[in-house]
């Protein structure tokens, strides 16, 4: 039991050392604002560029025989593309609304 307890304690300390700087960074409101803007921009850019590419790859996968892995993954690719586009549109709308509020 001593070895398991020691391993658990070491894992807990490593988690604290790894998450500590992140928690300190998230305590800063400027960093949180920057992080939200960066993630929103990544979502918009990724959604509008990657979603059509995922859809195209999924369509190509549907043309392949059923035993091919890309054909089997095509439904998942379509779902990911759809979710990503919806998140991109919502994120773009939120960012535009925030900018309007900041200009007032």
C-alpha positions as CSV (number, residue, x, y, z in Angstrom):
1,X,0.0,0.0,0.0
2,X,2.9,2.4,0.7
3,X,4.0,2.4,-2.9
4,X,0.6,3.3,-4.2
5,X,0.1,6.0,-1.6
6,X,3.5,7.5,-2.5
7,X,2.8,7.3,-6.2
8,X,-0.6,9.1,-5.6
9,X,1.1,11.8,-3.5
10,X,3.7,12.3,-6.2
11,X,1.0,12.5,-8.9
12,X,-0.8,15.1,-6.8
13,X,2.3,17.2,-6.4
14,X,3.0,17.0,-10.1
15,X,-0.5,18.1,-10.8
16,X,-0.2,21.1,-8.5
17,X,3.1,22.1,-10.1
18,X,1.6,21.8,-13.6
19,X,-1.8,23.4,-12.8
20,X,-0.5,26.1,-10.4
21,X,0.9,28.5,-13.1
22,X,-2.3,28.0,-15.2
23,X,-4.5,28.9,-12.2
24,X,-2.4,31.9,-11.5
25,X,-2.7,33.0,-15.1
26,X,-6.4,32.5,-15.1
27,X,-6.7,34.7,-12.0
28,X,-5.6,37.7,-14.1
29,X,-8.6,39.3,-15.8
30,X,-6.5,40.6,-18.7
31,X,-5.2,37.2,-19.4
32,X,-8.7,35.7,-19.3
33,X,-9.9,38.4,-21.7
34,X,-7.0,37.7,-24.1
35,X,-7.5,33.9,-23.8
36,X,-11.3,34.3,-24.6
37,X,-10.4,36.5,-27.7
38,X,-7.8,34.1,-28.9
39,X,-10.0,31.0,-28.5
40,X,-12.9,32.8,-30.2
41,X,-10.7,33.8,-33.1
42,X,-9.3,30.2,-33.4
43,X,-12.9,28.9,-33.4
44,X,-14.0,31.3,-36.1
45,X,-11.0,30.8,-38.4
46,X,-11.0,27.1,-37.9
47,X,-14.7,26.8,-38.4
48,X,-14.8,28.7,-41.6
49,X,-11.7,27.1,-43.1
50,X,-11.6,23.6,-41.6
51,X,-15.3,22.7,-41.7
52,X,-15.6,22.9,-45.5
53,X,-12.4,20.8,-45.8
54,X,-13.8,18.2,-43.3
55,X,-17.1,18.1,-45.3
56,X,-15.2,17.5,-48.6
57,X,-13.1,14.7,-47.0
58,X,-16.3,13.2,-45.6
59,X,-18.0,13.3,-49.0
60,X,-14.9,11.6,-50.6
61,X,-15.0,9.0,-47.9
62,X,-18.6,8.2,-48.7
63,X,-17.6,7.4,-52.3
64,X,-15.1,4.8,-51.1
65,X,-16.1,1.2,-50.3
66,X,-17.6,0.5,-46.9
67,X,-14.6,-1.4,-45.6
68,X,-12.3,1.7,-45.9
69,X,-11.7,3.6,-42.6
70,X,-12.5,7.0,-44.2
71,X,-15.9,5.7,-45.3
72,X,-16.6,4.6,-41.7
73,X,-15.5,7.9,-40.3
74,X,-17.4,10.1,-42.7
75,X,-20.5,10.4,-40.5
76,X,-18.3,11.6,-37.6
77,X,-16.5,14.0,-39.9
78,X,-19.9,15.5,-41.0
79,X,-21.0,15.9,-37.4
80,X,-17.7,17.6,-36.4
81,X,-17.9,19.9,-39.4
82,X,-21.4,20.9,-38.6
83,X,-20.7,21.5,-34.9
84,X,-17.5,23.5,-35.8
85,X,-19.5,25.7,-38.2
86,X,-22.2,26.4,-35.6
87,X,-19.5,27.2,-33.0
88,X,-17.8,29.5,-35.5
89,X,-20.9,31.4,-36.3
90,X,-21.8,31.8,-32.6
91,X,-18.3,32.8,-31.7
92,X,-18.2,35.4,-34.5
93,X,-21.6,36.8,-33.4
94,X,-20.4,37.0,-29.8
95,X,-17.1,38.7,-30.8
96,X,-19.0,41.2,-33.0
97,X,-21.4,42.0,-30.2
98,X,-18.6,42.5,-27.7
99,X,-16.8,44.9,-30.1
100,X,-20.0,46.9,-30.5
101,X,-20.4,47.1,-26.7
102,X,-16.7,48.2,-26.4
103,X,-17.2,51.0,-29.0
104,X,-20.2,52.5,-27.1
